[in-house]
């Protein structure tokens, strides 16, 4: 299970970095259009979000290398997926976020749930 946990964490890191590269170096105005996030007049929030996402993903790397030694990082990466996913779902439900944010919520939620399951198995297998 540890190997699968590492793979899924690295896949999530690469997904985050891909989003960041897309926003920072390709075309930040494309993202809201492709993901149906609504119209924007400025790309400042996308730049800021992307930089924070890339930096946050760097904190996932220790957990990807050894989730037992870096248990706090491992738990925080799960939280770092499930809290944003929940906020997107709640935002869409309450009507202050466009429905396109469900895409982001489903992506973060899927990673978070799979990572939670795998982390629990890793900890159980290690007797922790």
JOQUIHU-V943511 format. One record per backbone hydrogen bond with DSSP energy under -1.0 kcal/mol. CO is the residue of the C=O (numbers start at 0). NH is the residue of the N-H. If there is no record, write none. Layout:
BEGIN
CO,NH + CO,NH
END
This chain:
BEGIN
0,4 + 1,5 + 2,6 + 3,7 + 4,8 + 5,9 + 6,10 + 7,11 + 8,12 + 9,13 + 10,14 + 11,15 + 12,16 + 13,17 + 14,18 + 15,19 + 16,20 + 17,21 + 18,22 + 19,23 + 20,24 + 21,26 + 26,29 + 29,33 + 30,34 + 31,36 + 42,46 + 43,47 + 44,48 + 45,49 + 46,50 + 47,51 + 48,52 + 49,53 + 50,54 + 51,55 + 52,56 + 53,57 + 55,58 + 56,59 + 59,63 + 60,64 + 61,65 + 65,69 + 69,73 + 70,74 + 71,75 + 72,76 + 73,77 + 74,78 + 75,79 + 77,80 + 77,81 + 78,82 + 80,84 + 81,85 + 82,86 + 83,87 + 84,88 + 85,89 + 86,90 + 87,91 + 88,92 + 89,93 + 90,95 + 90,96 + 97,100 + 98,101 + 99,102 + 100,104 + 101,105 + 102,106 + 103,107 + 104,108 + 105,109 + 106,110 + 107,111 + 108,112 + 109,113 + 110,114 + 111,115 + 112,116 + 113,117 + 114,118 + 115,119 + 116,120 + 117,121 + 118,122 + 119,123 + 120,124 + 121,125 + 122,127 + 123,126
END
